[in-house]
Amino acid sequence: MRVLALMATLGAALFSHASLADDNSKVEKQIAESLKSARPDLILQQATKVEGQALYEVELTSGDVLYSTPDGQYFVYGSLFKSTPGKLVNITNQRNDAKRLKLLASIKEKDLIVYKATGEEKAVVSVFTDVDCGYCRKLHREIPRLNELGITLRYLAYPRAGVYEDQARTKFTGSFKKIKSVWCDENPLEAMTQAKSTGFIKENLKCEAPIEAHLALGEQFGVRGTPAIVLSSGELVPGYMPADELAKKLGI
């Protein structure tokens, strides 16, 4: 009898799980159709039910997040907060940090330009950068201080002008050529310093540098400008931050 009862319980659980999956699939379809009808440029990647609420977190292929009613008739753009004793918890930020954390784990260090901490490594930050960005240059000048504080800095390429100047995709932008030349240099660390201090770098586009992949990754991270600093927790810090202030934020 116990075996039969257990089998019945398992069967009910499996049925319930399948039913929830079907319900979620129907909601996703409804939300996707509503988005397509109103804004064909907004493409649903996935919809996830907010725990305990008649609300769905809607992730778009652009990386943006909306919140929707199950019927897809009402949408909210912005952060979702949960009230807890003594504070409001930003659920959207928590979710985005977790997503960026997974993306960080997918990055191969060989594809980055890395300035290692001096002595004991106490923290690692990943920075989306552009050669011609003024605040990127300012942050770069602080790398010796960051390294001295035990912070390793890893660069990803993010040429703000994009890859191509024309729709025919036949001519590269100046910022793309500069940053790819840095990645293709025999000594990319020195090349980065030269490019950021002078604005010039000998053109070299004859390597398989991951510039376009980094740009696409930046979109997934939610990068909207440079420098964009990503902490090892997944938190995104938009813009420049002085070395000592960054160290303090990292708990150093």
C-alpha positions in Angstrom: 0.0 0.0 0.0 2.9 2.4 0.8 4.4 1.7 -2.6 1.1 2.5 -4.3 0.6 5.7 -2.3 4.2 6.8 -3.2 3.6 6.1 -6.9 0.3 8.0 -6.7 2.1 11.0 -5.1 4.9 10.9 -7.6 2.4 10.7 -10.5 0.5 13.7 -9.1 3.7 15.7 -8.8 4.8 14.9 -12.3 1.3 15.8 -13.6 1.4 19.1 -11.7 4.9 19.9 -13.1 3.8 19.1 -16.7 0.7 21.3 -16.2 2.8 24.2 -14.9 5.2 23.8 -17.9 2.2 23.8 -20.3 0.8 26.9 -18.5 4.1 28.7 -18.8 4.4 27.8 -22.5 0.9 29.3 -23.1 1.8 32.5 -21.2 5.1 32.8 -23.2 3.2 32.4 -26.4 0.6 35.0 -25.4 3.2 37.5 -24.3 5.3 37.0 -27.5 2.2 37.5 -29.7 1.3 40.7 -27.8 4.8 42.1 -28.2 4.9 41.2 -31.9 1.5 42.9 -32.4 2.5 46.1 -30.6 6.3 46.3 -31.3 7.7 43.7 -33.8 11.2 44.8 -32.9 10.8 43.5 -29.3 11.4 39.8 -29.4 10.8 37.5 -26.4 13.6 35.3 -25.3 11.9 33.8 -22.2 9.2 34.6 -19.7 9.6 33.5 -16.1 6.9 33.7 -13.4 7.7 36.0 -10.5 7.4 33.7 -7.4 4.0 34.0 -5.7 2.8 36.7 -8.0 0.5 36.9 -11.1 3.4 38.6 -12.9 6.0 37.4 -15.4 9.6 38.6 -15.9 10.0 39.0 -19.7 13.6 38.8 -21.1 14.0 40.2 -24.6 16.6 39.1 -27.1 18.1 42.6 -26.7 18.9 41.8 -23.0 16.2 44.2 -21.7 13.8 43.0 -19.1 10.0 43.9 -18.9 7.3 42.7 -16.5 4.0 41.5 -17.9 0.6 40.3 -16.8 -0.1 36.7 -17.9 -2.3 37.8 -20.7 0.4 40.1 -22.2 -1.8 43.1 -22.1 0.1 45.2 -19.6 3.9 45.7 -19.4 6.1 47.5 -16.9 9.7 48.6 -17.8 12.0 49.2 -14.9 13.2 47.6 -11.7 10.9 45.3 -9.6 11.3 45.8 -5.8 10.2 43.5 -3.0 9.4 45.0 0.4 11.2 43.3 3.3 11.6 44.5 7.0 13.8 47.5 6.9 14.5 47.8 3.2 13.4 47.4 -0.4 15.2 44.6 -2.3 15.8 45.2 -6.0 14.8 41.9 -7.5 15.7 43.0 -11.0 19.3 43.9 -10.0 19.6 40.5 -8.2 18.4 38.7 -11.3 20.7 40.7 -13.6 23.7 40.2 -11.4 23.1 36.4 -11.5 22.9 36.5 -15.3 26.1 38.5 -15.6 27.8 36.1 -13.2 27.0 33.2 -15.6 28.2 35.2 -18.6 31.5 36.0 -16.7 32.1 32.3 -16.3 31.8 31.8 -20.1 34.6 34.3 -20.9 38.0 32.7 -21.8 40.9 34.6 -20.3 43.0 34.2 -23.4 40.5 36.5 -25.2 41.1 39.3 -22.7 43.8 41.8 -22.0 44.7 41.3 -18.4 46.7 43.5 -15.9 47.5 41.2 -13.0 47.4 42.3 -9.4 50.8 42.9 -7.7 51.4 40.3 -5.1 48.2 38.8 -3.6 45.2 39.0 -5.8 42.3 40.3 -3.7 39.7 41.0 -6.4 39.1 40.8 -10.1 37.1 43.3 -12.2 36.2 43.0 -15.9 36.0 46.2 -17.9 34.4 46.9 -21.2 36.6 49.6 -22.8 37.1 51.8 -25.8 40.4 53.3 -26.9 39.0 56.8 -27.6 36.8 57.1 -24.5 38.1 59.8 -22.1 37.1 58.2 -18.9 38.4 54.8 -20.2 41.8 56.5 -20.5 41.5 58.0 -17.0 40.7 54.6 -15.6 43.6 53.1 -17.5 46.0 55.5 -15.8 44.9 54.1 -12.5 45.8 50.5 -13.3 49.1 50.6 -11.4 47.2 51.8 -8.3 44.6 49.1 -8.8 47.2 46.4 -9.2 49.0 47.7 -6.1 45.8 47.3 -4.2 45.6 43.7 -5.2 43.0 44.2 -8.0 43.4 42.4 -11.3 41.8 44.2 -14.2 40.6 42.3 -17.3 39.7 44.3 -20.5 37.0 43.4 -23.0 36.7 45.3 -26.2 33.7 47.6 -26.7 34.3 50.1 -29.5 31.5 52.6 -29.0 31.2 53.4 -32.8 30.5 49.7 -33.5 32.2 47.6 -36.2 31.1 49.0 -39.5 30.7 52.6 -40.8 28.3 51.6 -43.6 25.3 49.4 -44.0 27.1 47.3 -46.7 29.5 46.3 -43.9 32.6 47.0 -46.1 34.3 49.7 -44.0 35.4 49.4 -40.4 35.0 52.3 -37.9 38.1 53.9 -36.6 37.5 52.8 -33.1 37.1 49.2 -34.2 40.4 49.3 -36.1 42.2 50.8 -33.2 41.0 48.4 -30.6 41.4 45.3 -32.8 45.0 46.5 -33.6 45.6 46.5 -29.8 44.3 42.9 -29.5 46.4 41.8 -32.5 49.7 43.4 -31.2 52.5 41.2 -30.0 52.3 43.0 -26.6 48.7 44.0 -26.2 49.3 45.4 -22.7 51.8 47.9 -23.9 49.7 48.5 -27.1 46.7 49.4 -25.0 48.7 51.9 -22.9 50.1 53.5 -26.1 46.7 53.7 -27.8 45.0 55.2 -24.8 47.8 57.7 -24.1 48.4 58.9 -27.7 45.2 58.0 -29.5 47.3 56.2 -32.1 48.3 52.6 -32.8 49.9 50.9 -35.8 47.1 49.2 -37.7 47.1 45.4 -37.5 43.8 43.6 -38.3 45.4 40.3 -39.2 44.4 38.2 -36.2 41.2 36.5 -34.9 40.5 39.1 -32.1 37.2 38.6 -30.4 36.0 42.2 -30.8 32.6 41.5 -32.3 32.0 38.7 -29.7 32.8 41.2 -26.9 30.5 43.8 -28.3 27.7 41.2 -28.4 28.5 40.1 -24.9 28.4 43.8 -23.7 24.8 44.0 -25.0 23.9 40.9 -22.9 25.6 42.5 -19.9 23.6 45.6 -20.3 26.5 47.9 -21.2 25.3 51.3 -22.4 28.6 53.2 -22.4 32.3 52.9 -21.5 34.0 52.2 -19.2 31.6 49.6 -17.8 33.0 47.8 -14.8 31.7 44.3 -13.9 32.5 43.0 -10.4 33.1 39.4 -9.7 29.7 39.3 -8.1 28.1 40.2 -11.4 27.2 43.7 -10.4 27.6 46.3 -13.2 29.2 49.6 -12.3 28.5 52.0 -15.2 31.2 54.6 -15.8 34.5 55.6 -14.2 35.3 55.0 -10.6 38.6 56.1 -8.9 40.9 53.2 -7.9 40.6 53.8 -4.1 36.8 54.2 -4.3 36.6 51.0 -6.4 38.8 49.2 -3.9 36.5 50.3 -1.1 33.4 49.0 -3.0 35.2 45.7 -3.3 35.8 45.6 0.4 39.6 46.1 0.1 
